[in-house]
């Protein structure tokens, strides 16, 4: 396993919270207990004519137990409250803790990681290319919840069995999705592939390809998403570009299809300041007819290594066909100001 590929892959393959967790206990046999938390207060007028204050939090706990030099038992449980998504609570008005990730598995070193539950899907390798803004939402695969009610994001679905590994510069993730009684899902599967080209002084290029298919348990509704994209790393600049399509097929001739194009740029000015910019275009056909055209500008100021202030503004020129729904009002600009503390 090459270090270059691993450095690019680690956040996506482990899941954001797990990768950032701190070890609070380590046994003589190498076993660990890890904890992660995030607290945030945000001010925004997104989806509202008034400026509102919103709080959100995450709490994760997990770790590993050593079996032998090559095998460990691993697990992670991460919950959230007041977040923009409602995980598998299936209730948009819920203020309770809801599951973000809950999984257990085996880390078999060079033979890969095998996990089951509400896992951090390998599709994060793709969504992370453009999911760089503190106040953003993810448009990629936004319709998956119509087939699997537990999948508020395509990279978090209940009842998933997953294999992940890195072969030199190639990162691989394969999953079979069983679903559960809440998901209304018969079966599903996905695959994500990423290859990292180390070009020396010219930087690194990491193209990604994904595909997922879900079949509803009543056989009257199917879903698929595919996408291609890449991240380019050069000095203190990271550029991202993706294209994706997702489609809900009701098997009665009606098909709702999203096409999404996104571009992002992240520039590390110095140890304190990070600047971000991006453009997103989304168009739906034969569904809710949603159209988005967003240009986002954002600045981050690091107070510490783990805590920051974010400020962003989104210039929006979409089709206002679902005011207050996904992404708020689709033809209104909005601002976001937030303080985020992580531990």
N, C-alpha and C positions, 0 to 999 in steps of 0.2 A: 504494500500500500504506500504510494508516494505521498510525501508530506504536502506537496503542492495541492494535490487533489483533496486531501483531508482538510486542509486549512479552509478551502472554499466550501467544503461540504458539511462541516461539523454542525453548524447552526440548523441547517435544513434537515439533516438526517436525525438529529436528536430531538428537535422541537425547541422552540425559542426559550421557554422557561427552564427546561432541563439543561440546556447547554449553558445557561447563565447561573445555574444553582450553585450555592456555596455548601461545602461539606461541613456539617456540624458534629459528626462523629466518624471515626475511622478505627476499626478493630485491628487486632494484631494479624488477622488473616487477610487484611485488605478490604474487608467489607465496609461499606459507607452508608451514612444517612445524609441526605441532601435536602436543602430547603430553598425555596425561591418565593419572593413576594414582590408585588407592585402596588403602589398607591398613587392615584392621580386625581387632580381636580382640573376640570376643563371649563372654559367659557366659550360659548359658540352661539351663533344665530342660524345654524344649519337647520333647515326644515321648519323654521319658525320666524315670525315677524319680530319677535323679541329676543334679546340676548339672555341666554340661560346658563346657569352654573350646573355642572354635572360631575358626580364623583364615580369613579370605578376602581375596582381592586381585583387582584389575583393572588392566590396562595397555592403553592405547590410543595409537595413532599414526596420523596422517594429515595432511591438509592440502589445499592447492589449488595449481593452476598456471594462470596467466592466459593465456587465448587472445586476448581483446580486451577492450574496455571493458564488454562485456555478457556474455561467456561465460568460464567457468573450468571446468577439469577438477578434480573433487573426489574424495576417497576417505577411508575410515576403516577401521581394523582394531582391534578391541578384544577382548582375551582375559581369561579369569577362571580362578581356581583356588580350590578350597575353598568355593565359593559354595553357596547353598541350592539352586540349580538346576544342572543339568549340561549345559546348552546342547546342542550336537549331538554330544557324546561318546557318548550313548546308553548310558552306564554309570554307574549311581548310586554305584559304589564308586571311580570314577576320581579320582585326585589330580593329573591332568595339566592343563595349560592347555587350555581349550576355548573355542571361538569364541562370543563374545557378539554382536558385529556385525562383518561383513566385507563391505564394499560399495565400489563405484566408480560415478561418474556425472558428470553435467554440470549445473552451475549456470548457468541462462540468465537470471538476474536476474528481470525482471518476467514472463518467459515460463515461470518455474517451475524446479523441480529434478527431474532425471530420474536415478534411481539403480537399480542392480541388484546382487543378491547377498543376503546375510543383512542386510537393511536394518532401520532403525528405523521400523517400520510406523507409519502415521498413526493406528492404533488406540491408540497411546500417549496421544493426546489424551483418550481415554476412560478408560483405566486410571489415568492420572495424577491424575484427579479424586479418587480414594480411595487411591492407592498413596502414602501420606504417612508411614508408620511405618518406623523403621529395622529393626525385626525382623519385619515383616509378610510374608505371602505373598499372592499374587494369586489370588483365586478366580474372577475373570472368565475365562470360556472355558477352564477347567481341563481340559476333555476333548479339546481340539484334538489332543493328542499321539496319540490313538487312530487318527487318520486320517493325520497327518503326524508321523512319528517325530522330525523335527528341530525341531518346534515345542514346546519346553518351555514357552514363553510364546507367546500368540497374536500378539504384536507382534514376534516374531523367528522368521522361517521362511526356510529356505534357498531359493534359486532364485526370488527375488521381483523383479519389475520394477515400479517405482513412480514416480508423478508427484505432486508436491506444489506448492501455490502458495497465496498469500493474495491475495484480491480485496477491497480495502478491509477490512471487518470480518469477512469470510468466509474461513476456512481450509479448504482442500480437499485430500484425499489419496485417490488411486486406485491400486490395485495389482492386477497379474495374477501369480498364483503358479504357476510351472512345476514347482517341486520338483526333486528329483534322485534318484540311485539309492538314497539312504539314506531318503528321505522316504516311500516307498510312496504317493505322491500322483499322481493323474492331472492334475488341474488345480484351480485355485481363484482367487478374486478377493475384494477387499474395498474398502469405501468408508468414509471418515470425514469428517464435516462438523462444523464448529464456527462459531458466529456470536457475536461479542462485542458486547454492548450496553453502551455507555458512558452511564451515567445520572447523570453529574456527581457531586454530593455524595452521591447515593444509592448510589454504588459501580458496580461492573461485574458483569454477568451473562453467563456464557459457556456456553450449552447446547451439547451434543454428541450426535450420533447416529452409530452405526456399524452395519455389516453385513458379515459374511464368510461365504462358502460354500466348502467344500472337497469334492472328490470323490476317493475312494480309487481307486487304479489297478486294483483287481480288480473295481470296480463293485459291490462288495458292502457298502460302508460309505461313508456320506456324513456331512457335518458342516456345521452352520451356527451362527452366533452373531449376535445382534443386541442392541443396548442403547441406552438414552437416559439422559442425565444432565446435570448442570450444576454449574459452580463459581460461587460468588458472592463477590466481593471487596469488602469494606467496611472502610476503615481498616487496622488491623493484624490483622483477622480474615478467614479464608477458610473458607467452608462448601462442602462437596461432597455430592452425592446422586446415586446411580445405580441403575438397574434393568437387569438383563440376563438373557437366556436363551440357553443353548447346548444343542444336541441332537446326539447321535450316532445316526444311522439305519442300522441294519444290513441294511435292505432284506429282512429275513425277518420283519418285523412287530415286532421288538424295537427300542425307542427309549429311550435313556437321556437324560433331560432335567434340566438344572440351572436353577434360578431363584435369582438373587442380588440382594439389596438391601443397599446400603451407604450409610452416612452418616458424614462426618468433619467435624471442626472443628479448625482450626489458628490459634493466637493467638500473635503476636509480642509478648511481654511487653516486651522491650527489646532492646538490641543483643546481650545475652548469652543470654537465656532464650527458649525457644519451648515452648509447651504444646500437646499434641495429644490429641484424644479421638475415639472413633468406635465405631460399631456395625455388625456384619455379620451378615446372615442368609442361609444357603444351604440349599436343600433339593433333593435329587435324587429323581427318580421313575423306576422301571423300570431302574435301573442298579445302582450300589453302595449306593443308599439313604442316602448321606451326608447328615447334618444338622449344620449349624454355627450357633451363636448366640454371637457373641463381642462383648464390650465391652472396648475397649482404651483405656488411659490411658498417656500417654508424656510425658516431659520431656526436653528437649535443652539442654545447656549448651555454648555456643560457646567453645572455647579460643582459636581464631583465626577468621579469615574462612572457612577451609576445613576446620578440624578441630573435632570435637565429641565430647562424651560423651552417650550416650543411655541412658535407663532407662525401661522400660515394664513394665506388668503387664496380662495378658489374663484377664478373667473369662469362663470358657467353660462353656456349658451345651448341649452338642450330643449327638448320638447316637453312641455309641462302637462303630461298626460296622467300623472299619478302623484299629485301634490301630497307631500307628507309620507310617501311610500319609500321604496328603496332610494337611497341617496338624498332624501329630502326633496325640496322643490327643485325640479330639474331645469328651471330657467332663472334661478336666483343665485347671485354670488353669495358666498358666505365666508366668515372668518372663524379662526380657531386659535385659542390661547390656552396653553396647558402647562402644568407643573407635574412632573413625573418623578417619583421616588421609588427606587428598586433596591432590594436587598436579597 
